[in-house]
């Protein structure tokens, strides 16, 4: 439900015309609306429309012929939409956490490799051929681990963070079904 104190200018609308409720769902999934997978085409379309207009709250308005209107089905569809986007939020949160965890692991390994190089420096002295060969391998490996880890922590989860924000918006969106004749 929209906050009454919120201006109507900040509320955005995504309008989708349906022939039947099945247009929202995958053609290959025969289960009832409460369990059915959403159509990839539907998800791409609402995602594309959202990307055009990211600011503020929004609602998704479905228009459907009056002869196809079924309030009970609409309740199930709204619930299924929210469940789907809730699941996607959780999945993206897991992806972000896994990527950052892997990044921190790379940073740790890189730091340990650099510490090992420092240890070998004191053990074998700088003039040792063994140390020089080992250092040629350890220093780039250590810095690679550090920089790769920082990249995973800072840059890589960015796409997942954006997807998560998109899914959170759709999880909280207001879904409205209207007969086409009323529009």
N, C-alpha and C positions, 0 to 999 in steps of 0.2 A: 504494500500500500504506500502510495506516495506521501511524503511529508507535506502537510498543508502549508507550512511556512515556506516551503521551497517555491521559488518563482517558476512559472510555467516555461520561461525561456530556458531554464537549465534542464528541463525534462525533454529528452529526445525520444523520437518514435522510430521504430523499425516496422514497416508495414509489409506483410507477406500475404499474398492471395493464395488460398488453397481451393482445390476442387473437392478434395475429401481429406479427412484427417490423416489418412495413410501417406499423404505427401510429406509429412514430417518424418516419417519412419522409413527404415530400410525395406526395400521390396523383397529382400531375401530372408527376412525375419518374420515368421508366422505367429510369433507369440502375442499375447494381449498387450495393449498399450502400456500397462504398468511395468512390463519387463522388456519391451521391444527396444532394439537399437535404433538410434536416430540416423537419419539419412545423411550420408557424407555431403551430398549436394546441399541439403538444408543447412548443415553446419557451416559449410564454406560460404554460403550466401549470407547468413546472418553475421558471420565473422567479417566478411567483406564490407557489409553495410555498417557494422560497428566501427571498423577502422576508418571509415569516411567521417565519422562523427563521434569521437571518443569522449568528449567533455560531458560532465554531469550524469545524472541518472537517465534511464531510458526505459521504455516499455516496448514490448514486441506485440504488435497487433496483427492478429490473423483474421482475415475475412474469408468467409465460407458461405456457400449458398444456403439459404434458409432451410431448404429441404434436407440438408446434410447436418444441420445443427443437432448436437446431442450434449446437453449440459453435463451428464455423468462422464462421458468420454473426455470432455474438456478438463474436468477436474483431474482425471487420471493422466492426461497428457501434460498438464501443468506440473503435476507431481513428478512425472518421468523426466521432464526437462530439467527441473531443479536437481533431481538425483543425478542425472548425467553430468551436469556442470559441477556439482559437488564432488563427484568422483574424479573429474578432470582436474579440479583444484588440488585434490589430494595427490594425484599422480604427478602433477607438475611440482608440488612441494617436495615429493620424494626425489624427483629428478634434480631439483636444485640442491637438496641436501647431499645426494650422492656425488654430484659434480664437485661441490665444495669440499666434501670429505676427501675425495680423490686429489683435489688441489692441495689441501693441507698435507696429505701424505707425500705428494711430490716435493713440497717445500721442506718437509722434515727429512726426507731421503737426501735431497740436495744439500741441506745443511750438514747432515751427517757425513756425506762424501767430502765436503769441504773441510770439515773438522778432521776427517781421516787424513786428508792431504797435509794439514797442519801437523798432525801427530807424526806422520812419516817424515816430515821435514826435520823435526827435532830428533827422530830416531836415527835417520840415515845421513843426515847432514846434506846441505845443498849441493855439494860437489859430487855426490854419489851418482853414478850412472843409473843405478836401480831407481833412486828417488826421482831423477829427472824424467825417466820413462814413465814411471807411475804417475807423476804429477801431470804429465802431458795428457794422460787419460782422465785423471780425477778432477782436475779443475774445470774443464769444459762440461763434464758430466754433472758436477755439482751445480754449476751455474744454470745448466739446462734444466735440471730438476727444479731449481728455485724459480726460474722465470716461467716454466711451464705450469708450475703450481699456482703462481700468482695469476697467470692467465686464466686458469680454471676457476679460481675463486672470484676473480673480478669480471672477466669478459664472458666466459662460456654460459653461465646461468642467466645471462641477460635475456635471451630469447624465451627461456622457460619462465622468467619473471613476468615478461609481457604476456605470455599465454595465460599464466595464472591470473593476472589482473583481468584479462578478458573473460575468463571462465567465472571469476568471482562476480563480475558485473552481470553476466547472464544467469548466474545462480540467484542473484538478488533482484533480477529484472521483474517487472510487472508484466504478466502474460495476459492478454485480453483477446477473447474471441468475439467477433461481431458478424452478424449476418451481412452478406454483400449488399443486400437491398437497403440496409440502414446506412450505408456509407455514401 
